[in-house]
Amino acid sequence: MKAVSVTELKKELKLHSQQELIDLCLHLAKFKKENKELLTYLLYESHNEHEYIRVIKEEIDLGFDELNINTLYFAKKGCRKILRATKKYIRYSKKKETEADLLIYFCSKLTKLRSSYKRSQQMINMFEQQIKMATKAISSLHEDLQYDFQLELEQLRNEYPSIGSFY
């Protein structure tokens, strides 16, 4: 079965009644966990973005607390898992401020890992890529927010001295 375009879906959804749309949304939520998470965000959490960010940061903290740091392999694997979840929550929000805030927070937690892991090229690459993405998100924000986030990026640069330049 081939999926139709978003434009075609939009046209078709306009033809349905409100009750039919509710039924379709509920059916979609039952089908996949991510659909249910997105619907939860849209209905309950999108109106309070600061609380949403706080909850995601707590989840990042929990992920790093449970991280198996006995070997570099498991540390990298765990960090990638935390990053995947973080990016999923960023996609739900679609707000650049949220993206920048969460990526900078993830990178700050990454800098607190063992110093031996900071010499791992894969960990350095992960760190650099997220900093680049945060920088890109920051560039589209208001000047005041850009300044605040740039200060946080500068602080990260000082904590991760093995990285030359983020830009």
Phi, psi and omega in degrees: 000131180262132179283143179273168182286164179297323179299316179294322177297318180299316179298318181292320181295330178294338181278347184266155178282171181297317180295320178296323178294320176299315179297319178296317179297317179295320178296319178296319180294327179286338188284321184214144183299318181298324177297320179293320178296318179296316179297322177298315178300311184296322184275324190247330191247344185293336181283343180231081186294325181296319177293320177300314179297318180299317180295319179294321178297322176297321178293322176296316177302314180298318178299316179289329177293324181271001184295132177277104184257019179293324178228154180298322181303310182290328177295314179297316181298317179294320178296319178297322179295316178297319180295320177300315179295319180298316180295326178297316179292327176295319179297325178297318186284316182064015180256131183295325179297317177296316180301310181298315182299312183290322179292320177295321178296316177302314181295323178294323177291325179295325180290342182271001175288171179310144181295332179294331179286337180291344178269354179286127182297324179294321179291321177297316179297318178299314180299310182299318182296319181289326176294319178298317180294320178295319179298318179296318179294321181295324184297340180263004182268172176297153184303319181297316178293322178302316181299314180300314181291326178296324176298318179295320178296320179296321178295319176297321179300322179289330181279339182239070190292344181287347178272129181285285185227141179273345190252000000 
